[in-house]
Amino acid sequence: MNKVYSYSQYFLISIDQLQKKIKIQYIKFNLNFTSYTFIFLIGENTKELLDYIDYHFVITNYTDKVHYSYLSKELIKAELCLKLDQLYIQS
């Protein structure tokens, strides 16, 4: 049996070198595009942002855990780019 998802979600990560901040945009929408959720998070490091996500988001199933692992990896990469004054490109 195939799973049918009623929404799609993703995270966009960027860094602001001037403010020395990592920015996350969380976008969630249902598949008929009638409902959107936008959440903006700004933090100075990976731990701060992951703590916020742990507190406010429910990580319940395997897909969520895989997505969370990917997000963790990308935030670490973004933090390193921020500290080393490098360009960050999300994979």
C-alpha positions as CSV (number, residue, x, y, z in Angstrom):
1,M,0.0,0.0,0.0
2,N,1.4,3.4,-1.0
3,K,1.4,6.3,1.5
4,V,-0.6,9.4,0.4
5,Y,0.7,12.6,1.9
6,S,-1.7,15.5,2.3
7,Y,1.1,18.1,2.5
8,S,4.7,18.9,1.5
9,Q,7.3,20.6,3.7
10,Y,10.8,21.8,3.4
11,F,13.5,23.9,5.0
12,L,15.5,26.6,3.3
13,I,18.8,27.5,5.1
14,S,20.9,30.6,4.5
15,I,23.5,32.6,6.4
16,D,23.8,36.3,7.0
17,Q,27.5,37.1,7.2
18,L,26.9,40.7,8.3
19,Q,24.8,39.7,11.3
20,K,26.6,36.4,11.9
21,K,23.3,34.5,11.9
22,I,21.9,31.3,10.4
23,K,18.4,31.7,9.0
24,I,15.9,28.9,8.4
25,Q,12.6,29.2,6.5
26,Y,10.2,26.3,7.2
27,I,7.6,26.0,4.5
28,K,4.7,23.6,4.6
29,F,1.8,23.5,2.2
30,N,-1.0,21.1,1.4
31,L,-0.9,19.5,-2.0
32,N,-3.8,21.5,-3.4
33,F,-1.9,24.7,-2.5
34,T,-4.8,26.2,-0.5
35,S,-3.0,26.3,2.9
36,Y,0.6,27.5,3.7
37,T,2.7,27.7,6.8
38,F,5.8,29.8,7.0
39,I,8.1,29.8,10.0
40,F,11.3,31.8,10.2
41,L,14.0,30.9,12.6
42,I,17.2,32.8,13.2
43,G,20.1,31.7,15.4
44,E,23.8,32.0,16.0
45,N,24.6,28.3,15.9
46,T,23.4,24.8,15.2
47,K,22.6,23.8,18.8
48,E,20.4,26.9,19.3
49,L,18.4,26.2,16.2
50,L,18.1,22.4,16.8
51,D,17.0,23.0,20.4
52,Y,14.3,25.3,19.1
53,I,13.2,22.7,16.5
54,D,13.3,19.9,19.1
55,Y,11.0,21.9,21.3
56,H,8.5,23.1,18.7
57,F,8.3,20.4,16.1
58,V,7.2,16.8,16.5
59,I,9.7,14.3,15.1
60,T,7.5,11.1,15.1
61,N,8.1,8.9,12.1
62,Y,11.0,7.6,10.0
63,T,10.7,10.3,7.3
64,D,10.8,13.0,9.9
65,K,13.9,11.5,11.5
66,V,15.7,11.3,8.1
67,H,14.7,14.9,7.3
68,Y,15.9,16.0,10.8
69,S,19.3,14.3,10.2
70,Y,19.6,16.1,6.9
71,L,18.7,19.4,8.5
72,S,21.3,18.8,11.3
73,K,24.0,18.1,8.7
74,E,23.1,21.3,6.7
75,L,23.0,23.4,9.8
76,I,26.5,22.2,10.8
77,K,27.7,23.0,7.3
78,A,26.1,26.5,7.5
79,E,27.7,27.2,10.9
80,L,31.1,26.3,9.6
81,C,30.7,28.5,6.5
82,L,29.6,31.3,8.8
83,K,32.6,31.0,11.1
84,L,35.0,30.6,8.2
85,D,33.5,33.5,6.2
86,Q,32.7,31.1,3.3
87,L,29.8,30.9,0.9
88,Y,27.1,28.5,2.0
89,I,25.1,26.5,-0.6
90,Q,22.4,24.1,0.7
91,S,22.7,20.6,-0.7
